[in-house]
Amino acid sequence: EQGTKMDELRFFAAPCRKRMPPEKMTVLQHLQHEAEGCHFICFWFDCHPDGEANCFDVLATCKDNFQSLDQVFRARFSALTSWEIKHAYRNLGRLDIRQALAVDGQQEI
């Protein structure tokens, strides 16, 4: 602020909100529609922390359909080769909340 001293510490206590841009709302509605009636979901995002955060963002959109993380799987791969895709399919894992929270923290800063 010009001409006044700011209390920088207030920024560390300020709430952060994720918002969906209006132009992306059709994607949100599409994901919700596709999740209806599904019992399980498997995410195939890239094996990067941002991919992990994207999984949780999509999961938050469809949370009414997937009440337990036991219904949620994650494929991990680093290349689009036949071997990598088959290996990822045979070795489905779980989401890593720590990676997603790290990405959220970076975005908030």
MARGU-817578 format. One record per residue: residue number from 1; z, y, x of N, C-alpha, C, O in turn. Coordinates in steps of 0.02 Angstrom, whole numbers, plus 50000, padded with zeros to 5 digits. Example, Ala and Ser with C-alpha at 12.3 -4.5 7.8 and 13.67 -1.06 7.14 Angstrom:
<sites>
1:50390:49716:50660:50390:49775:50615:50390:49835:50660:50423:49834:50712
2:50354:49888:50642:50357:49947:50684:50394:50002:50645:50402:50057:50670
</sites>
This chain:
<sites>
1:50000:49942:50043:50000:50000:50000:50000:50061:50045:50034:50063:50096
2:49963:50110:50026:49955:50168:50068:50016:50214:50062:50036:50234:50007
3:50046:50231:50120:50100:50278:50121:50169:50250:50104:50218:50287:50107
4:50174:50186:50086:50239:50156:50071:50245:50091:50109:50196:50059:50128
5:50307:50072:50120:50321:50010:50155:50320:49952:50104:50349:49958:50050
6:50286:49898:50122:50283:49841:50077:50332:49788:50099:50345:49780:50159
7:50360:49752:50053:50402:49696:50068:50358:49634:50072:50341:49603:50021
8:50338:49615:50133:50292:49560:50142:50319:49494:50116:50281:49449:50098
9:50385:49487:50116:50414:49424:50094:50399:49408:50020:50401:49350:50000
10:50386:49459:49981:50372:49446:49910:50308:49405:49900:50301:49371:49850
11:50263:49408:49948:50202:49369:49943:50215:49294:49950:50179:49253:49921
12:50267:49275:49987:50283:49205:49996:50314:49175:49933:50313:49114:49925
13:50342:49215:49891:50373:49192:49829:50327:49201:49768:50343:49179:49713
14:50270:49233:49778:50224:49245:49723:50193:49180:49699:50175:49138:49741
15:50185:49171:49635:50154:49109:49610:50079:49108:49625:50046:49160:49626
16:50053:49049:49637:49982:49039:49648:49955:48997:49590:49986:48949:49570
17:49897:49016:49565:49866:48980:49510:49795:48962:49528:49758:49002:49557
18:49777:48901:49511:49707:48880:49518:49673:48896:49452:49700:48884:49398
19:49614:48924:49457:49576:48940:49396:49505:48913:49402:49475:48911:49455
20:49481:48891:49345:49412:48867:49342:49368:48926:49322:49380:48957:49271
21:49317:48941:49362:49271:48995:49343:49237:48977:49277:49222:48919:49264
22:49225:49027:49235:49195:49014:49169:49130:48974:49173:49116:48933:49129
23:49090:48985:49224:49026:48950:49229:49035:48875:49245:48987:48837:49238
24:49095:48855:49265:49109:48784:49279:49141:48748:49221:49154:48688:49226
25:49154:48782:49167:49189:48751:49110:49149:48694:49079:49179:48647:49053
26:49083:48696:49083:49044:48640:49056:49056:48577:49097:49056:48521:49070
27:49066:48585:49162:49081:48527:49205:49149:48498:49185:49156:48437:49179
28:49197:48541:49174:49264:48520:49152:49260:48481:49086:49289:48427:49080
29:49224:48507:49039:49216:48473:48974:49180:48407:48981:49196:48358:48948
30:49130:48405:49025:49094:48342:49037:49140:48289:49067:49139:48231:49045
31:49181:48308:49115:49227:48260:49146:49277:48234:49094:49292:48174:49093
32:49303:48278:49053:49350:48257:49001:49317:48209:48952:49347:48159:48932
33:49256:48223:48933:49220:48180:48887:49207:48111:48918:49217:48060:48886
34:49186:48110:48981:49171:48046:49014:49234:48004:49025:49230:47943:49027
35:49291:48036:49032:49354:47999:49044:49382:47967:48980:49423:47922:48984
36:49359:47990:48923:49384:47962:48860:49369:47887:48856:49312:47866:48867
37:49420:47848:48841:49411:47776:48834:49411:47738:48900:49408:47676:48899
38:49414:47772:48956:49416:47738:49021:49487:47716:49037:49535:47751:49020
39:49493:47659:49069:49558:47633:49088:49573:47645:49162:49631:47646:49183
40:49520:47653:49201:49527:47663:49273:49477:47716:49295:49427:47729:49262
41:49492:47746:49353:49445:47794:49383:49445:47781:49458:49497:47767:49489
42:49386:47786:49488:49379:47778:49560:49340:47838:49587:49285:47852:49565
43:49370:47873:49635:49339:47932:49664:49299:47914:49726:49322:47876:49769
44:49239:47942:49731:49195:47930:49787:49177:47995:49821:49119:48009:49834
45:49227:48036:49836:49216:48097:49875:49217:48080:49949:49240:48026:49969
46:49193:48126:49990:49193:48113:50062:49264:48105:50089:49313:48126:50057
47:49268:48076:50147:49332:48060:50177:49360:48119:50216:49374:48113:50276
48:49367:48173:50184:49392:48235:50214:49450:48259:50171:49450:48245:50111
49:49498:48294:50199:49554:48318:50157:49531:48357:50095:49562:48353:50042
50:49477:48396:50101:49451:48431:50043:49429:48383:49988:49437:48397:49929
51:49402:48326:50008:49383:48275:49960:49443:48248:49923:49441:48234:49864
52:49498:48240:49960:49560:48216:49929:49586:48267:49878:49608:48248:49824
53:49583:48330:49896:49605:48383:49850:49560:48384:49788:49584:48396:49733
54:49495:48373:49797:49449:48371:49740:49467:48314:49692:49462:48322:49631
55:49488:48258:49720:49509:48202:49677:49566:48223:49631:49565:48209:49572
56:49616:48256:49659:49673:48277:49618:49653:48331:49568:49681:48334:49513
57:49605:48374:49586:49581:48424:49538:49547:48390:49478:49559:48409:49421
58:49505:48341:49492:49472:48304:49438:49524:48265:49397:49521:48264:49336
59:49571:48234:49431:49623:48196:49397:49664:48241:49350:49682:48220:49295
60:49678:48302:49371:49715:48349:49329:49675:48365:49266:49704:48376:49213
61:49610:48366:49272:49566:48379:49215:49568:48322:49164:49563:48333:49104
62:49576:48261:49189:49574:48201:49146:49642:48168:49139:49646:48109:49121
63:49696:48205:49151:49763:48175:49154:49784:48140:49090:49825:48093:49093
64:49758:48160:49033:49777:48127:48971:49753:48055:48968:49782:48014:48933
65:49700:48039:49005:49672:47972:49004:49702:47926:49057:49699:47865:49051
66:49732:47955:49108:49759:47915:49163:49831:47935:49175:49846:47979:49215
67:49876:47901:49139:49947:47919:49141:49981:47895:49204:50033:47922:49223
68:49953:47845:49238:49984:47816:49297:49935:47816:49355:49875:47806:49346
69:49961:47827:49414:49918:47824:49474:49895:47752:49488:49850:47742:49529
70:49924:47703:49453:49900:47634:49459:49830:47627:49430:49796:47577:49443
71:49808:47675:49391:49742:47675:49360:49690:47712:49403:49632:47716:49384
72:49712:47738:49460:49670:47783:49500:49657:47752:49569:49704:47730:49603
73:49594:47749:49588:49574:47721:49653:49532:47771:49692:49506:47820:49664
74:49527:47758:49757:49490:47802:49802:49449:47761:49849:49475:47718:49884
75:49384:47774:49851:49340:47743:49900:49336:47789:49961:49328:47850:49954
76:49341:47759:50019:49338:47799:50081:49280:47775:50124:49273:47716:50140
77:49238:47823:50141:49179:47807:50181:49161:47869:50222:49179:47925:50203
78:49125:47858:50276:49106:47915:50318:49031:47922:50326:49007:47970:50357
79:48994:47875:50299:48921:47879:50303:48891:47844:50242:48923:47801:50212
80:48831:47864:50224:48797:47833:50167:48752:47777:50192:48691:47780:50187
81:48784:47726:50218:48748:47666:50240:48770:47608:50195:48823:47611:50164
82:48729:47558:50193:48744:47499:50152:48812:47470:50172:48853:47454:50129
83:48824:47462:50237:48887:47433:50260:48947:47475:50239:48996:47449:50214
84:48943:47541:50249:48999:47586:50232:49014:47585:50157:49073:47582:50138
85:48963:47586:50116:48973:47587:50044:49004:47520:50021:49050:47520:49981
86:48978:47465:50045:49006:47400:50027:49078:47393:50051:49120:47367:50015
87:49091:47416:50111:49159:47413:50139:49207:47456:50098:49263:47435:50084
88:49185:47515:50078:49227:47559:50037:49242:47527:49970:49298:47531:49945
89:49192:47495:49940:49201:47463:49875:49250:47405:49880:49292:47395:49836
90:49246:47366:49934:49290:47308:49943:49361:47327:49963:49407:47287:49960
91:49370:47389:49985:49435:47411:50011:49459:47475:49977:49479:47523:50009
92:49456:47476:49911:49478:47535:49874:49551:47548:49889:49592:47502:49894
93:49567:47612:49896:49636:47632:49911:49663:47677:49858:49638:47680:49802
94:49715:47712:49875:49749:47759:49829:49740:47830:49855:49722:47841:49913
95:49753:47878:49812:49749:47948:49831:49807:47965:49877:49861:47935:49874
96:49796:48014:49921:49848:48036:49967:49867:48108:49949:49832:48156:49965
97:49924:48114:49915:49947:48179:49892:49962:48226:49951:49954:48287:49944
98:49981:48199:50008:49997:48242:50066:49935:48280:50089:49940:48339:50105
99:49879:48246:50092:49817:48281:50113:49797:48334:50062:49777:48389:50081
100:49803:48318:49998:49785:48366:49946:49830:48427:49948:49807:48483:49941
101:49895:48416:49958:49942:48473:49962:49929:48515:50024:49938:48576:50022
102:49908:48484:50079:49892:48522:50139:49833:48568:50126:49833:48625:50148
103:49782:48544:50090:49724:48585:50073:49744:48642:50027:49723:48699:50037
104:49786:48626:49977:49810:48679:49932:49848:48732:49970:49839:48792:49957
105:49890:48711:50018:49927:48759:50058:49882:48805:50099:49894:48865:50104
106:49829:48776:50127:49781:48816:50166:49746:48867:50121:49735:48924:50141
107:49728:48846:50060:49694:48891:50014:49740:48947:49992:49717:49003:49982
108:49804:48932:49983:49851:48984:49961:49863:49036:50015:49871:49095:50000
109:49862:49014:50077:49872:49061:50132:49810:49104:50140:49808:49147:50184
</sites>
